[in-house]
């Protein structure tokens, strides 16, 4: 019995270590062996930009202004913004902005369709060869669009992801929201995946694909739209690259509870997305299968692995010195997380405590998302993260 539990402990530990440490190292080594893309700087395709919005009165006008200032030939751009039956001033603002910009097209849905439903409708109207997906609360640098589309001059590239920089708002700085720190790590992994041409999940605020590769996003069973679109491109055998110089900015959620709700929603939809792409686990490209298992599947089941690691460690720690040391390290991390929670209640943020706290609360959110997925409680109808 003890031997079996020790094996489970080591398996859970190895899967976690592989996902967070071994996989990035393997990516780094493989990325060094990749040939650089041959870029044609004269390639300036026509672009369709799609934005789904729900109650974005605080940011939508500034977003349109941001697009109008891009360093790209506006005669080659068409922008489609769809309002998902917004109940604030979003529709009125869009109607007024439409009068100012000839390239702006608006779609005002009278019923809630969810982000996927809105994007599907906007795609039907888009005519240009490259489709760019972004969000209402995202801001592009002036040269972002130029840099984002350059890789498409290589016919093997089906999608390109830009670099999304998350910015703490003033409230989140004292609330223990450590999404920015985690995102820095994720950005490194995405960059390495992009060099290998297998970027698995594009940043929803800034990515582009070839129009003909778009697959309608499921609306009956809610999926993570940017993940679904990214994996659809990769599943067709095309490469998905990453451009570090195509920069966009977004604010994090205002507090831990806002980020928690967002992660619960994504937790549920990520599991549903896995159902659509489970064949990637047995893809003819074995490295792609390894990447999908390591970066996505393992992360989605991380709460289960963490519980397994803790329980098996608690039972077997008295029989194995190595397991004992790792178990007590876990106890320390969870105590630090508890301190992080207590400090967040009095608006104090100390990374030593807030990072473990945010890690733990994020995994609790994923676990809740999994339960919603099992119970079919997740919905395609979404609400923007409060800002």
Residue pairs with C-beta under 8 A, 6 or more apart in sequence:
2 315
2 316
2 319
5 312
5 315
5 316
6 312
6 316
6 319
6 320
6 323
8 308
8 312
9 308
9 309
9 312
9 313
9 316
9 323
12 305
12 306
12 308
12 309
12 312
13 309
13 326
15 298
15 305
16 298
16 302
16 305
16 306
16 309
18 294
18 298
19 294
19 295
19 298
19 299
19 302
22 294
23 189
23 290
23 291
23 294
23 295
24 188
24 189
24 192
26 290
27 189
27 192
27 193
27 195
27 196
27 291
28 192
30 196
30 287
31 192
31 195
31 196
34 195
34 196
34 197
37 151
37 154
37 157
37 241
38 153
38 154
39 150
39 151
39 153
39 154
40 150
40 153
41 150
43 149
43 150
43 152
43 153
44 72
44 73
44 76
44 149
45 76
45 128
45 129
45 130
45 149
45 152
46 76
46 77
46 78
46 127
46 128
46 129
46 130
47 72
47 76
47 77
47 78
47 128
47 129
47 130
47 131
47 132
47 145
47 149
47 208
48 77
48 78
48 79
48 80
48 126
48 127
48 128
48 130
48 131
48 132
48 211
49 67
49 77
49 78
49 79
49 80
49 131
49 132
49 134
50 80
50 82
50 119
50 122
50 123
50 126
50 131
50 132
50 133
50 134
51 63
51 79
51 80
51 81
51 82
51 122
51 134
51 135
51 136
52 82
52 84
52 115
52 118
52 119
52 122
52 135
52 136
53 60
53 81
53 82
53 83
53 84
53 86
53 90
53 94
53 118
53 136
53 384
54 83
54 84
54 85
54 86
54 90
54 115
54 382
54 383
54 384
55 86
55 87
55 88
55 90
55 383
55 384
56 63
56 86
56 88
56 90
56 136
56 137
56 384
57 86
57 88
57 89
57 90
57 93
58 387
59 136
59 137
59 387
60 81
60 90
60 93
60 94
60 97
60 136
61 93
61 97
62 139
63 136
63 137
63 138
63 139
64 79
64 81
64 97
64 101
64 104
66 139
66 140
67 77
67 79
67 140
68 74
68 101
69 142
70 77
70 140
70 142
70 144
70 145
71 142
71 143
71 145
71 146
72 145
72 146
74 103
76 128
77 103
77 145
78 103
78 105
78 126
78 127
78 128
79 101
79 103
79 104
79 105
80 105
80 106
80 107
80 122
80 125
80 126
81 94
81 104
81 105
81 106
81 107
81 122
81 136
82 106
82 107
82 108
82 109
82 118
82 119
82 121
82 122
83 90
83 91
83 94
83 106
83 107
83 108
83 109
83 118
84 109
84 112
84 113
84 114
84 115
84 117
84 118
85 109
85 110
85 111
85 112
85 113
91 108
94 106
94 108
95 106
95 108
97 104
97 106
98 104
98 105
98 106
105 125
107 118
107 121
107 122
107 125
109 117
109 118
109 121
112 381
113 121
113 219
113 380
114 219
114 222
114 379
114 380
114 381
114 382
115 225
115 380
115 382
116 217
116 218
116 219
116 222
116 223
116 225
116 228
116 380
117 219
117 380
119 133
119 217
119 225
120 216
120 217
120 219
123 131
123 214
123 216
126 211
128 211
129 210
129 211
130 149
130 152
130 208
130 209
130 210
130 211
131 208
131 209
131 210
131 211
131 214
132 145
132 148
132 206
132 207
132 208
133 202
133 204
133 206
133 207
133 208
133 209
133 226
133 229
134 140
134 205
134 206
134 248
135 204
135 205
135 250
136 384
137 205
137 250
137 251
137 384
137 387
138 164
138 205
138 206
138 248
138 249
138 250
139 248
139 249
139 250
140 206
140 247
140 248
141 246
141 247
141 248
143 245
144 162
144 206
144 246
144 247
144 248
145 246
147 162
147 243
147 245
147 246
148 160
148 162
148 206
148 207
148 208
148 243
148 246
149 160
149 208
150 243
151 157
151 160
151 241
151 243
152 160
152 208
152 210
154 239
156 197
156 238
156 239
157 197
157 238
157 239
157 240
157 241
158 209
158 210
158 213
158 233
158 234
158 236
158 238
158 239
158 240
159 199
159 202
159 207
159 208
159 209
159 210
159 213
159 229
159 230
159 233
159 234
159 238
159 239
159 240
159 241
160 207
160 208
160 209
160 240
160 241
160 242
160 243
160 246
161 190
161 194
161 199
161 202
161 203
161 206
161 207
161 230
161 240
161 241
161 242
161 243
162 203
162 206
162 207
162 242
162 243
162 246
162 247
162 248
163 187
163 191
163 203
163 206
163 242
163 243
163 244
163 245
163 246
163 247
163 248
164 183
164 187
164 203
164 205
164 206
164 248
164 249
164 250
165 247
165 248
165 249
165 250
166 179
166 180
166 183
166 249
166 250
166 251
166 252
167 180
167 249
167 250
167 251
167 252
168 177
168 180
168 251
168 252
169 251
169 252
169 254
169 387
171 254
171 255
172 179
172 251
172 252
172 253
172 254
172 255
173 349
174 347
174 348
174 349
175 254
175 255
175 256
175 344
175 347
175 349
176 256
176 340
176 341
176 343
176 344
176 349
176 353
176 354
176 357
176 358
177 252
177 253
177 255
177 256
177 259
177 358
178 351
178 354
178 355
178 357
178 358
178 359
179 252
179 253
179 259
179 358
180 252
181 351
181 355
182 358
182 359
182 362
189 295
190 199
190 201
190 203
190 242
191 242
191 244
193 199
193 200
193 240
193 242
193 291
193 295
194 240
194 241
194 242
194 243
195 241
195 242
196 287
196 291
197 239
197 240
197 241
198 234
198 239
198 240
198 285
198 287
198 288
198 291
199 230
199 234
199 240
199 241
199 242
200 227
200 230
200 231
200 234
200 240
200 291
200 292
200 295
200 296
201 224
201 226
201 227
201 230
201 231
201 295
201 296
202 226
202 227
202 229
202 230
202 240
203 226
203 248
204 225
204 226
205 248
205 250
206 246
206 248
207 226
207 229
207 230
209 229
209 233
210 233
210 238
213 232
213 233
213 236
213 238
214 229
214 232
215 228
215 229
215 232
217 223
217 225
217 228
217 229
218 228
218 272
218 276
219 380
220 380
221 272
221 275
222 268
222 269
222 272
222 378
222 379
222 380
223 269
223 272
223 273
223 276
224 266
224 269
224 270
224 272
224 273
227 269
227 270
227 273
228 273
228 276
230 240
231 273
231 276
231 277
231 280
233 240
234 240
234 280
234 288
235 277
235 279
235 280
251 387
252 259
253 259
253 262
253 385
253 386
253 387
254 386
254 387
256 344
256 357
256 358
256 361
258 385
258 386
259 358
259 362
259 385
260 361
260 362
260 364
260 365
261 365
261 385
262 385
263 362
263 365
263 366
263 369
264 365
264 366
264 368
264 369
264 372
265 369
265 378
265 382
266 369
267 300
267 365
267 366
267 367
267 368
267 369
267 370
267 372
267 373
268 369
268 370
268 372
268 373
268 377
268 378
269 369
269 373
269 378
270 296
270 300
270 369
271 300
271 369
271 370
271 373
272 373
272 378
274 296
274 297
274 300
277 292
280 288
280 289
280 292
281 289
281 292
281 293
281 297
282 289
283 289
283 292
298 305
300 366
300 370
302 363
302 366
303 363
303 364
303 366
303 367
303 370
304 367
306 363
309 326
309 330
310 327
310 330
312 323
313 323
313 324
313 326
313 327
313 330
314 327
316 323
317 323
317 324
317 327
317 328
318 324
333 356
334 356
334 360
336 352
336 353
336 356
336 357
337 353
337 356
337 357
337 359
337 360
337 361
338 357
339 353
339 357
340 350
340 353
340 354
340 355
340 356
340 357
340 358
341 357
341 361
343 349
343 350
343 353
343 354
344 354
344 357
369 378
371 377
372 378
